[in-house]
């Protein structure tokens, strides 16, 4: 059990910078999820910690040790790969015992740990099978089991669920969560799937283009994204953005977009005084846009005109893909909404929950 | 106007084409082999007078009667024999009688004989094991002693040469595979300066014909006193086999999933452990297919063995013995077929023994679903 710290870590492949000056700390027993689009450097960041890639500059600590020059096997970590990486010619038992045997663990101890891990994962009856006789979910369990038996200080997961079908993924997600509670160990988990990140993490680190964008609890990331990228990446469907200007009139602030002008409630206006007449990006999440017929009470409702482009029925809700002038946006509305494709309608923006970003720096203004 | 395409028909045509050409190729290879096999069981006389296909029913002119030339005919003029007329030349080629028989003059004008032949269905099926017996046990020679009695001397047999060939082939197969597997792993998965250049050099060696190396190596062997030893052949075959072996195994080993090796690395395995515990077992198909190549090549090799072993009878390999058996003037070439079959037994056994390792999907279950 151990904490992990990245200090100004940089990794270059030739001229390409894969990990750019990353600094963050992972507390002991924390479940940190690294999330970002494909090729953003999140897997590289994990491989640096595992010791599979060499750090160009900066330091990585595990516990109080600097591990830059320590071989992977001596870092006290275990890694679960996206492709499972099971040894195909060995049985499940041998797969799990492989690392322990190499470490000259006594045989009785190996047996105890393997059976213990198999019991946790419910794969006891599979111990004598070969990997090719297992289903995808079972293989993933074996791969996790192989990590458990090592009793490492830090567990590393590299997109472990992306090869599973959707249903199994949901199930394994819950199981990994349970495993974390049970093992009480530091987990570092890489995924491109923000749903996985939101459901599993105690904290999420959002990475884009090798740069750490924000690291915070899932709820905070959702509620207070620090920049445009995080705001757009977390949440599905993504947050809607409208390029706009801030205008002041009679002491009131207005968001002045190409096709609508809406006032900012006075209670929320304080942080934006410095940005009057500047270019901003106005952001609002789909669930904060309502069908006027089903608008919840007691909100700062502001109406804008829009045209319905696509209607997606989800059963419990409806996604309306709409246009306000040139700007497309999504609204997540009540399932009773009767809007049809092509309708010219008015939509309600809930002006209690919105985000404003500096158009130049893309940072959130608070 | 375009003809409507019929996919079913199209598929049938392509099936016929594929199966037909496959069948043709197989026949092309199998028929000579069958001929060789059949020939090896035929008698010396049969082998030298007719092709192996004569074992099948066919029509042939068969002698039914033979008699001396009647005294009243003049070989220099037109003759009448047994009811037909013709010149000497015509009789030499055979003159047909109205009832389908043929009258043939056998031999020369003065000492010839007349044969009456009939066109009959025959099969030449005098099969014998003599060829194999002579090949395996050695040909026996009858020598006359000065006192007039005779003694029988057994010639060299195949057994010693067979064992010699094994002694050459097995190490000459195992050694290059081991070295090449190590090298291939290094080239594929270890980072070291000059890796690319070295690998390109190895691959470039593929284009060098081994013949240009024979003389220099022979000179070195003479100096090292290695000539005529098994070690000489092992080293030579290892050297000649390594580039291809390294290249083939590199292609296979570099295609193994990286995750498996990295996982083993984190599990605490050294390069050597990874090689012995993972790479070797996972590379069995590649190792086996190259083993077959190399074994067949070494087993069938004549040139390298001839150059480096020369004429030492106690280390001679099978191919050399086979060439010798025919005799310096080819007088015993009927033994060649049997000898060839004896020498083919082991390669066939090796192939059928290892071919099950060609199965695909040995990696099934390791990565992805």
Interface residues (C-beta under 8 A of the other chain):
Chain A: X50 X51 X52 X72 X73 X77 X78 X79 X81 X82 X83 X84 X85 X86 X87 X88 X89 X98 X99 X102 X103 X130 X131 X132 X133 X134 X135 X136 X139 X146 X150 X163 X164
Chain B: X257 X259 X260 X262 X263 X264 X265 X266 X267 X268 X269 X273 X277 X278 X281 X282 X361 X362 X363 X364 X365 X366 X367 X368 X369
